[in-house]
């Protein structure tokens, strides 16, 4: 019998943060192995060694559980590395977003969108959670650009903070082409830098 099939009643009793951490870890593991469609509250409970009741006391649906599991594992603004320039910061941020979408978060996003579309409340919650994380990261990147004098003080606005992640998510969800460095560079050079009030510097031409 595998660990996630053990009867939770035979395991040491956990409470509070320890139990929540075990459940979120189990949800991520189930999401990775089974995909969103194959994940259930029962399978997560078994893997975590918890009761289904303990899950439903905290999350009213698998979408709510998966949302917490995915976004609590995402990097925060304070962890984002300063590359020393706005252009490379933006490229690093979009690259990080792509890497996140290639893991459990991407699988969850596709599945949660299907679940959330008929439910206005869940749609709002999903959008708020996703936008809040991306907005914080972009806000930090733009603050650094303003501090360096690369963009004007008014460059960081609520609408502009959403654009980079929206470009990546749209391509991830609705296009078949690769989200590679070339495409991300196009997003940065042709959309984001002009939007924030600056343009990429042209490389000096070699003299003949």
N, C-alpha and C positions, 0 to 999 in steps of 0.2 A: 504494500500500500504506500503511495507517495505521500509526501508531507502534506500537500494541499487537500488530501482526502481524509485526513485525520478528523475524528470527532472533536469539535471544539471543547466539549465537556471533559475530555481527558487531558487537556493542556493546562498549563499554569494560567490563572486568571489575570488578565491584563485590563488596565483601565486608562482613561484619559488619553494623553498624548501618545503613550506607547501603543495603545490599541489603534488609534487613528493612523499612526505611522505604519503599522502592520497592514492595515486595510488598504491604505493608499499604495503601498508597495505591491500588495497582491493584485490590486486593480491594474497597475502598470504591467505586471508580469502576465496577467491574463490577456490584456490588450495586445501585448507583443506576440504571444503565442496563438491566440484564438482570433484576433481581430475584434473590432467593435461589435460586429454582428454576432459573434460567438460568445461574447462576454455576458454574463448574467450575475445578478446579485448573489445567487446561490453559489456559483463557481468562485466568486471572489471571497465569499464567507468561508468556504471550505479551504481555500488556499491560505487565508489569513488565520485559520484556526479560530474563527469567531462565529457568532450566531447571525442569521439573517436579520434578526430583530435589532442587533447592535448596529447594523448598517442602516436599516430604515429609520432608526432614531436620529441619524445624522444626515442622511441623504434620502430624498423622497423618490429618487429614480436612478437608474444606472447612468443617465446622462449627467446628472448632478455629481455623482461619485467620480466619474471619469474626468469631468471638468476639473474637479479639485485635484485629482491625482496628477493630471498632466501639468496644470499650471503651477502647482506647488513645486514641481521639479524644474521649472524653467529658470534660467538665469535672471538675476535682478539687475537693476541699473547700476548698483554699486559694484557689481562684479565685472562690468564691461571694461575691457582693456582699452586704454588710451593709446592710439597709434601715433599721435602727434600731429595729425592733419585731418581736416573735415572729410576730405574725399576718401581717404583710406578708412576713417572711422565708419563712414556710411557703408562702404563696401564690406567691411568686417561685420557690421550689424546685419546687413541683408544676408550675408553668407551664414551667419549664426541662425537667422530665421529659417533659411533653407534646411540647414542641418537639423533643426528642431522638427520641421515638417516631415523630414525623411524618417523620423523615428515614430514612437507611439503617438505623439501629438498629431501628426498628419493623419494617421489612421483614425484617431479619435475625431478630428475635425470633420472628416467626410461623414462618419457615422452620426455624429451629433447634429450636423446640419440637417440630415434626413429626419432625425427625431424632432428637431426644434422647429422646423418650418411650419408644421401645423399648429404649433403651440406658441402663441405670442409671448407668453411669460418666459418660456425657455429661450426663445430667440433673443429676447432682450438680455437675459442673463449671460448667454454665450457671447454675445457681441460685447457686452460690458467687460467681461473677464478678459477676452482676447485683446480688445482695444486698450484696456488699462495697462496690461503688461507691455505691449509694444509702444504705447505712448510714453511710458516712463523711460524706456531705453532710448527712444529717439529724442526725448526732451534733454536727456543727459548729453547725448552727442551734440546737439545743437548748442547747448550751454557752453560746451568746450569750444565750439567754433566761434561763438560770440566772444568768449574770453580771449581767443587768439586773434581777434579782429578779422576773421575770414568772412563773416557774414554780419549784417547789421543787427542792431538790438531787437528790432521787430520781426526778425525772421521766424521765430518760434511761435506759431499760432496753433490753436487746437486742430484746425482742419489740416494744416500742413503736417502735423505730427502723425497723421494716419496714413499718409500717402505711400511711404516706402513699404510698410507691411501689407497694405492693400494691393500694391502691384505684385508682390510675391505670392500672396494668397490667391489672387485671381488667376495667375498663371498656374499655380499648383493645382487648383480645382478645375480649371476649364480648358487648359491647353495640354497638348501632348509633347511639345518640345522640351528639351532639357533646361532646367534652371541652373545653368552653369555660370562660370565667372564672366564669360563674354556678355551674357544677357544681363547679369547683375551690374556690370560696368556700364552698360547702356542705360539701365534704370538710373544709375547715379549721375552719369555725365549729361544725359539728355533730359532728365526729368527733375531729379532732386536738387542738384546744384543750381540750375537756373531758378527753380522754385524758391530756394532759400536766398536768392539774391546774389549769387556768385556763379562763375563759370569755370570749368577746368582749365588749367594752364596748359598751353600747347608746348609740346617738347621742342626744343631748339632744333632747327634744321641744320643738317650737316653741310658745311661749306664744300663746294665743288673743288 
